[in-house]
Structure formats: C-alpha cells, structure tokens
Amino acid sequence: MQRSFFFSITFWITLPWLLNAGNLTAEDLKFDKTVIDANLGKVCYAVTAADVDGDNRLDAVAISEREAIWYRNPDWKKHVMISDAVTKDHVCITAGDIDGDGKVDFALGAGWPNNGGEIFWIQRNASLESPWTVHPIGAEAWTHRMRFADVLGKGRDQLVVTPLNGDANNGIRLLAFPIPTKPETGPWTPQVMARSLNRAHNHWHVSNSRSSEPDQTIVASQEGLSLVQLGSEGKFTVTPIATGASSEQPNLRGSGEVKKGKLGSKTMLAAIEPMHGNQVVVYLADSLQAGMQRVVLDDTFAQGHAIWCADFNGDGQDEVVAAHRKAKADGTPAGIYLYQASNAEGMHWERTKLDAPMACEDLWCDDFDGDGKIDILAGGRATHDVNLYLNRSAR
C-alpha cells in the first residue's frame, strides 16, 4: 500500500507540450508538460507528492543532492525545506505524519553514495517559509529507499528502509522503524524484516487481502521479486515471486524496480530488470504469488531507473510508465515511455514516447489537478529537472 499524504529555481516555466500516444489501440493517452524546476541541482534523486500547505491539493516534492524542496500547487513556487543541513547526498524521501499533528512531515535518507546511510526526519516550523527542523532517526549503511507502511500490524505506519547492499557475509537489513511516542527525541528502534536479500534497489508496499493483516512488502533485489510479510508467529517470511533477469554475472541478475498494478482482473507487477537494467517487464497472475507469467515489454533501455502502474485512460486496465536515465549506444536519448496492453491477456503491449531527452531518476503518479485522472511527476538525473505531465486523455 502506498499513500499520498493528505490530500523552480526562483522562477517557474510552464511549457505546454502535447504528448499524444496516437499509435495505441485504445483511447489516446495525452499529457501536457509543465516544467516545474528546470535545474534543481546536480541530481533530482527522488520525487513524491503531499499536501504540504493544507489546501487539499497535492504539492510536488523533490530532493537534490543537498536540498529537500516542495513546489506549491498550482503555481509551483519553490520552497526549500532544508539546504546543506545533513550529509550529502540526499537519496530518498517519503511523506507521513510523524509527530501526530495532522500535518505532513518527511523522512529522508542521506550520505549517498558513501555507505554512511544517515536516516532522519524533518519537521515544519511555525512558518512554511522557515527552514524545517532536522531530527535524527538512525543510520544504516547504504540506505537507498524508504516508505511508510504498517508492516507490523500495529495500526500506525512504520518507516521501512531498504539499504542497497548488505555486509560481507549477509544480505541487507530490511528495517521497519516504529515511530516512537516522542519522535523528536526517540529512540527509533528498528525491527529487522529480512537478511537474505542482496543488491536491493527498491521496495513497494501492498495491503494484505485481509485488511486487518499487516501490509506486505515486495522487494526488488538481485534475487528477483520477493514478498516479505509478518507471519502468524510474529516472524517475517521471505517468499520468492520471480527470479527476474538471468545471467552468469550476479550483478546482472534479478530486479531493480517494482510497482504493483492490475490488468483487468489480473494482478500485475511491473519491474525494471536487472538493477539499472535494459528490460521493462510485467508479471501477471490471478493473485500475488510465485510463478506469475513474465512478459517483456521492452529490452532496449539504458539504465532503467523508474516505473509505475496506473490506469491513465479509465478503461479498467493499468498502463505502465517507465524510464531510463542514460542515452543508448545508438545515440537515442534517455526518456520516459508509456506502455499499453493491446490485448486483454497482457501478452502484447504497444509503446509510445512520453518525453525525451529526459534522464528520469524517479517517478510519482497521482492526481495533481483534481480532475480524477492520474498525472505523472518525474525528476531527472543528468537533465537536473522536475516535470509534471498533466493527464488530458479522454475517458
């Protein structure tokens, strides 16, 4: 389960650019592009969405190597929450009400790409124009991704942290940090969810089929896609779903990104394989399980690094948006692409370009303009930009 919380340089640019997926067999997918920030820093490491100012509109949130920023909807004015307040580089961010005041806070990971793995959270002050206050959570070497979910079944979300690498003898420590009664002072004491996975690049949470059960976690790692969940005896289990890309070289095996969606009545997982890989794939089955059918949508990416599932045109079947952040050997620039199933079984898909060149590092899909249609927020690596693609597709 992934939650949207609540619902620019010093100038901003609006660039209406009609992106038309006219070659698709179903309704055309159309998006208008707004450049929210043409150059936020050296790298936009991550993007997310949250209602920061409490006006019931989702604002865009991004991190660069040294700043955490929110952009106000709908004028997209840039507001810097912190700047040079912790060790560079920031690498991940997630939104949640950490202090229980009904307003959004953010947890962040820093110290990348060194293995310091600094984990902290930031709290607003009386004015949103003032710098936010930094509070430490802990440290875990190679901290790379984080999200909030109730994986312990406590009725309140924990902060789940995925490090990229483990130590010399063990896999990563997939960690769940319960929020302490006094989060400003702690202590934040993590519970280890798994130690058997390696090169874990990202994870995603889904609600258990029985709503009273703890949330489940899907991890994309060198082992492929794995389901991590709390068992009846209070211990976590790790269940393989798919092995991902195959190779004699360990670093070219498995999966690097994962999101969950649906294709009609089928459960769908979308993945980039292997980590920083060339393949966009989906896995299809009646439920989330081992042995899901693997379908390759694209095998031409150069450092694939972002993926999402969403029903952009309201036809009851999710499309896939995926991106690679590096130019290909033939000179094709980095870009973002949309994939739509051309048959109900999901065995055949058609691709259209959303944006290029755009060296996309991260994606977030949500309804930013309140029209009931899912839009796309993207942050760039080599292109240093933050863009919003507003969904104008017919429904």
PLY file of the C-alpha trace (Angstrom):
ply
format ascii 1.0
element vertex 395
property float x
property float y
property float z
element edge 393
property int vertex1
property int vertex2
end_header
0.00 0.00 0.00
1.37 3.40 -0.93
-0.25 6.52 0.44
-0.35 10.04 -0.92
-0.08 12.18 2.18
-3.19 14.30 2.87
-4.67 15.40 0.31
11.74 26.33 -9.67
14.60 27.80 -9.21
13.25 31.20 -8.18
11.08 31.28 -11.29
8.96 28.61 -12.93
8.30 27.71 -16.52
5.09 26.34 -17.99
5.72 24.60 -21.29
2.50 23.26 -22.80
3.61 20.32 -24.84
1.04 17.90 -26.19
2.27 14.32 -25.94
-0.03 12.08 -27.95
0.03 8.29 -27.86
-1.84 8.11 -31.12
-0.47 4.71 -32.09
-2.20 2.96 -29.20
-5.14 0.74 -29.91
-7.33 2.02 -27.05
-8.14 5.65 -26.26
-5.28 8.03 -26.90
-3.12 8.96 -23.95
-2.45 12.70 -23.93
-0.42 14.77 -21.47
0.51 18.43 -21.10
4.03 19.01 -19.79
4.86 21.62 -17.15
8.49 22.21 -16.25
8.28 22.79 -12.50
12.03 23.25 -12.00
14.48 23.39 -14.88
17.55 22.93 -12.69
17.10 21.98 -9.03
20.72 20.86 -8.58
23.14 18.24 -9.84
20.64 15.38 -9.47
16.96 15.03 -8.67
17.23 11.83 -6.66
13.56 11.34 -5.81
10.08 12.83 -6.14
6.86 12.34 -4.21
3.52 14.08 -3.58
1.98 15.53 -0.40
-0.39 18.29 0.64
2.23 20.39 2.41
0.26 23.63 2.88
-3.08 22.02 3.79
-5.13 23.37 0.87
-6.35 19.89 -0.21
-4.15 19.89 -3.30
-1.15 17.66 -3.79
2.11 19.57 -3.96
5.20 18.26 -5.74
8.15 17.27 -3.55
11.72 16.56 -4.67
15.21 16.14 -3.29
18.51 17.13 -4.83
21.93 16.18 -3.53
21.73 18.96 -0.94
18.14 20.23 -0.66
14.64 19.00 0.15
12.05 21.06 -1.74
8.29 21.34 -2.12
6.57 23.14 -5.00
3.18 24.69 -4.31
0.23 23.55 -6.41
-0.84 25.15 -8.77
1.74 27.94 -9.22
4.61 25.52 -8.44
6.53 28.12 -6.46
9.69 26.59 -4.98
10.02 26.27 -1.19
13.26 24.90 0.26
12.67 22.87 3.43
16.33 22.16 4.19
19.58 23.08 2.46
23.02 21.73 3.39
21.57 20.60 6.72
22.80 16.98 6.58
25.48 14.95 4.86
25.30 14.96 1.06
23.82 13.36 -0.99
20.15 13.07 -0.16
18.92 9.85 -1.80
15.34 9.09 -0.69
12.29 10.79 0.82
8.83 9.74 1.99
5.88 11.62 3.48
3.99 10.88 6.69
2.58 12.48 9.82
5.44 11.61 12.12
4.68 13.91 15.07
0.91 13.29 15.00
-0.17 16.90 14.49
-2.20 16.13 11.36
0.33 17.82 9.07
2.82 16.19 6.77
6.42 15.55 7.78
9.14 13.84 5.76
11.66 11.11 6.43
14.86 11.27 4.38
17.96 9.23 3.71
21.34 10.88 3.13
25.06 10.16 2.87
24.83 8.68 -0.65
26.73 7.17 -2.43
29.04 6.62 0.52
27.81 3.97 2.93
27.10 6.27 5.88
23.36 5.77 5.49
22.12 8.68 7.58
18.36 8.49 8.31
16.45 11.49 9.67
13.12 13.29 9.57
12.23 16.95 9.13
9.52 18.89 10.95
7.91 22.15 9.87
8.20 25.30 11.93
5.51 27.95 12.51
6.03 29.37 9.02
6.41 27.27 5.89
8.87 29.91 4.71
11.27 28.96 7.53
13.76 26.07 7.31
12.39 22.82 8.69
13.95 21.23 11.79
16.09 18.11 11.32
15.71 15.21 13.77
17.90 12.07 13.66
16.36 8.61 13.33
19.44 6.43 12.96
21.93 5.14 10.44
22.12 2.09 8.19
24.91 1.59 5.67
23.79 2.01 2.06
20.32 3.37 2.89
18.70 3.73 -0.52
14.87 3.70 -0.37
12.21 4.29 2.28
8.41 4.24 2.53
5.76 4.28 5.27
3.54 1.22 5.79
2.10 -0.78 8.67
4.16 -3.93 8.14
3.96 -4.79 11.86
0.16 -4.62 12.03
0.17 -2.03 14.80
-2.46 0.28 13.38
0.09 3.01 12.65
2.67 3.08 9.87
6.32 2.30 10.40
9.21 3.70 8.35
10.51 0.86 6.17
14.08 1.31 4.92
15.86 -0.66 2.18
19.66 -0.48 2.01
21.20 -1.25 -1.36
23.98 -3.53 -0.09
24.50 -5.84 2.87
27.78 -6.62 4.58
30.45 -9.13 3.52
28.59 -12.12 4.98
24.89 -11.23 4.93
22.20 -9.68 2.81
20.67 -6.30 3.51
18.87 -5.49 6.72
15.37 -4.59 5.56
14.26 -2.44 8.51
10.95 -1.29 9.98
11.22 1.70 12.35
8.14 2.14 14.58
7.51 5.83 15.29
8.31 6.44 18.98
5.95 8.28 21.32
8.27 11.26 21.21
9.76 11.15 17.71
11.85 14.29 18.27
13.90 12.54 20.97
13.42 8.85 20.14
14.74 6.31 20.39
13.83 4.93 16.97
14.43 1.20 17.39
14.23 -0.81 14.16
12.96 -4.33 13.67
14.77 -6.44 11.07
12.35 -7.79 8.47
14.82 -9.75 6.29
18.53 -10.55 5.94
18.55 -12.86 2.88
18.31 -10.35 0.01
21.19 -8.67 -1.83
21.53 -5.56 -4.00
18.01 -4.49 -3.04
17.35 -1.42 -5.15
13.73 -0.64 -4.19
10.60 -1.91 -2.49
6.84 -1.34 -2.59
4.04 -1.97 -0.11
0.62 -3.51 -0.70
-2.33 -4.05 1.59
-2.92 -7.63 2.61
-6.02 -9.24 1.11
-7.47 -9.19 4.63
-7.44 -5.54 5.68
-6.76 -6.30 9.34
-3.50 -8.03 8.42
-0.13 -6.22 8.27
0.90 -4.61 4.98
3.08 -6.70 2.68
6.38 -5.64 1.14
7.62 -6.51 -2.35
11.40 -6.14 -2.66
13.28 -5.84 -5.96
16.74 -7.32 -5.48
19.41 -9.49 -7.03
17.19 -12.44 -6.13
14.35 -11.00 -8.22
10.99 -10.07 -6.68
10.31 -11.28 -3.14
7.29 -10.95 -0.86
8.17 -10.08 2.75
5.39 -10.32 5.32
4.80 -10.84 9.00
3.69 -14.38 9.80
1.24 -15.63 12.40
4.06 -16.39 14.84
5.35 -12.83 14.74
8.29 -13.60 12.43
8.83 -12.27 8.93
8.91 -14.63 5.97
10.54 -14.05 2.58
8.74 -15.75 -0.32
10.18 -15.68 -3.87
7.76 -14.39 -6.51
10.04 -14.26 -9.57
13.77 -14.58 -10.23
13.91 -11.63 -12.63
16.65 -11.32 -15.24
19.01 -14.26 -15.57
22.78 -14.01 -16.00
26.02 -15.75 -15.09
27.09 -12.44 -13.56
25.42 -11.79 -10.17
25.19 -8.04 -10.76
23.14 -8.64 -13.92
20.55 -10.85 -12.24
17.22 -10.10 -10.65
15.16 -6.93 -10.45
15.79 -3.26 -9.74
12.39 -1.52 -9.55
8.88 -2.74 -8.76
5.32 -1.39 -8.61
2.01 -3.21 -8.27
-0.97 -2.68 -10.59
-3.81 -4.56 -12.24
-4.77 -5.63 -15.72
-8.50 -6.16 -15.61
-8.99 -8.89 -13.00
-5.31 -9.87 -13.04
-2.70 -8.80 -10.52
0.24 -7.14 -12.25
3.75 -6.34 -11.09
5.84 -4.03 -13.26
9.62 -4.12 -12.95
12.90 -2.88 -14.36
15.29 -5.81 -14.74
18.04 -6.23 -13.72
19.05 -3.33 -11.45
19.77 -0.34 -13.74
18.83 -2.74 -16.48
17.57 -2.78 -20.06
14.27 -4.62 -19.60
10.77 -3.36 -18.79
8.69 -6.36 -17.72
5.34 -7.20 -16.18
4.32 -10.25 -14.19
0.70 -11.39 -14.43
-1.43 -13.81 -12.41
-4.78 -14.04 -10.64
-3.09 -13.05 -7.38
0.27 -12.04 -5.94
2.11 -15.35 -6.00
5.11 -17.31 -7.16
5.04 -18.40 -10.78
3.50 -15.22 -12.21
3.79 -15.06 -16.00
6.66 -12.82 -17.15
6.13 -10.60 -20.20
8.93 -8.40 -21.57
7.55 -5.05 -22.79
10.89 -3.52 -23.80
14.51 -4.65 -23.79
16.18 -1.51 -25.17
16.66 0.64 -22.05
19.99 2.09 -20.91
19.99 2.19 -17.10
16.28 1.81 -16.50
15.53 3.52 -13.21
11.82 4.27 -12.71
8.49 2.52 -13.24
4.81 2.89 -12.28
1.42 1.27 -12.97
-1.73 3.39 -13.33
-4.99 3.48 -15.28
-4.37 6.69 -17.19
-7.38 6.46 -19.54
-10.00 4.94 -17.23
-10.50 1.71 -19.16
-10.06 -0.52 -16.10
-6.60 -1.73 -17.14
-3.40 -0.18 -15.88
-0.84 1.17 -18.24
2.88 1.16 -17.39
5.13 4.21 -17.42
8.86 3.50 -17.34
12.04 5.47 -17.87
15.74 5.10 -18.48
18.26 7.70 -17.37
21.11 7.19 -19.85
21.44 7.68 -23.60
21.62 4.44 -25.56
24.66 3.34 -27.56
22.94 4.34 -30.81
22.54 7.91 -29.55
18.87 7.59 -28.56
18.49 9.93 -25.58
17.24 8.99 -22.16
13.47 9.20 -21.90
10.11 8.26 -20.42
7.75 5.84 -22.19
4.17 4.64 -21.84
3.11 1.03 -22.44
-0.45 -0.11 -23.03
-1.69 -3.68 -23.39
-3.15 -4.30 -26.83
-4.99 -7.45 -25.77
-6.89 -8.37 -22.63
-4.43 -11.11 -21.64
-1.49 -8.65 -21.47
0.71 -10.69 -23.81
1.17 -7.82 -26.29
1.92 -4.18 -25.49
2.41 -1.01 -27.50
4.89 1.70 -26.60
4.81 5.45 -27.08
7.29 8.13 -26.08
6.19 10.48 -23.33
9.30 12.67 -23.12
12.90 12.65 -24.38
15.52 13.70 -23.69
14.65 13.32 -20.02
17.12 11.39 -17.84
14.45 10.25 -15.39
15.67 9.10 -11.98
12.28 8.77 -10.28
8.53 8.88 -10.96
5.41 9.52 -8.89
1.90 9.14 -10.31
-1.12 10.82 -8.69
-3.98 13.24 -9.38
-2.36 16.66 -9.04
-5.06 18.84 -10.61
-8.11 17.19 -9.03
-9.78 16.13 -12.28
-9.92 12.45 -11.34
-7.18 11.43 -13.78
-3.70 10.25 -12.84
-0.82 12.57 -13.71
2.92 11.89 -13.82
5.63 13.66 -11.79
9.23 12.99 -12.87
12.66 14.01 -11.63
15.77 13.98 -13.81
19.36 12.94 -13.16
21.60 14.29 -15.95
18.81 16.66 -17.01
18.50 18.07 -13.43
14.79 18.83 -13.88
11.40 18.27 -12.25
8.45 17.94 -14.64
4.73 17.39 -14.27
2.77 15.70 -17.06
-0.93 16.51 -16.63
-3.25 13.84 -17.98
-5.55 15.12 -20.74
-6.61 11.69 -22.00
-10.23 11.12 -22.98
-12.21 8.89 -20.61
0 1
1 2
2 3
3 4
4 5
5 6
7 8
8 9
9 10
10 11
11 12
12 13
13 14
14 15
15 16
16 17
17 18
18 19
19 20
20 21
21 22
22 23
23 24
24 25
25 26
26 27
27 28
28 29
29 30
30 31
31 32
32 33
33 34
34 35
35 36
36 37
37 38
38 39
39 40
40 41
41 42
42 43
43 44
44 45
45 46
46 47
47 48
48 49
49 50
50 51
51 52
52 53
53 54
54 55
55 56
56 57
57 58
58 59
59 60
60 61
61 62
62 63
63 64
64 65
65 66
66 67
67 68
68 69
69 70
70 71
71 72
72 73
73 74
74 75
75 76
76 77
77 78
78 79
79 80
80 81
81 82
82 83
83 84
84 85
85 86
86 87
87 88
88 89
89 90
90 91
91 92
92 93
93 94
94 95
95 96
96 97
97 98
98 99
99 100
100 101
101 102
102 103
103 104
104 105
105 106
106 107
107 108
108 109
109 110
110 111
111 112
112 113
113 114
114 115
115 116
116 117
117 118
118 119
119 120
120 121
121 122
122 123
123 124
124 125
125 126
126 127
127 128
128 129
129 130
130 131
131 132
132 133
133 134
134 135
135 136
136 137
137 138
138 139
139 140
140 141
141 142
142 143
143 144
144 145
145 146
146 147
147 148
148 149
149 150
150 151
151 152
152 153
153 154
154 155
155 156
156 157
157 158
158 159
159 160
160 161
161 162
162 163
163 164
164 165
165 166
166 167
167 168
168 169
169 170
170 171
171 172
172 173
173 174
174 175
175 176
176 177
177 178
178 179
179 180
180 181
181 182
182 183
183 184
184 185
185 186
186 187
187 188
188 189
189 190
190 191
191 192
192 193
193 194
194 195
195 196
196 197
197 198
198 199
199 200
200 201
201 202
202 203
203 204
204 205
205 206
206 207
207 208
208 209
209 210
210 211
211 212
212 213
213 214
214 215
215 216
216 217
217 218
218 219
219 220
220 221
221 222
222 223
223 224
224 225
225 226
226 227
227 228
228 229
229 230
230 231
231 232
232 233
233 234
234 235
235 236
236 237
237 238
238 239
239 240
240 241
241 242
242 243
243 244
244 245
245 246
246 247
247 248
248 249
249 250
250 251
251 252
252 253
253 254
254 255
255 256
256 257
257 258
258 259
259 260
260 261
261 262
262 263
263 264
264 265
265 266
266 267
267 268
268 269
269 270
270 271
271 272
272 273
273 274
274 275
275 276
276 277
277 278
278 279
279 280
280 281
281 282
282 283
283 284
284 285
285 286
286 287
287 288
288 289
289 290
290 291
291 292
292 293
293 294
294 295
295 296
296 297
297 298
298 299
299 300
300 301
301 302
302 303
303 304
304 305
305 306
306 307
307 308
308 309
309 310
310 311
311 312
312 313
313 314
314 315
315 316
316 317
317 318
318 319
319 320
320 321
321 322
322 323
323 324
324 325
325 326
326 327
327 328
328 329
329 330
330 331
331 332
332 333
333 334
334 335
335 336
336 337
337 338
338 339
339 340
340 341
341 342
342 343
343 344
344 345
345 346
346 347
347 348
348 349
349 350
350 351
351 352
352 353
353 354
354 355
355 356
356 357
357 358
358 359
359 360
360 361
361 362
362 363
363 364
364 365
365 366
366 367
367 368
368 369
369 370
370 371
371 372
372 373
373 374
374 375
375 376
376 377
377 378
378 379
379 380
380 381
381 382
382 383
383 384
384 385
385 386
386 387
387 388
388 389
389 390
390 391
391 392
392 393
393 394
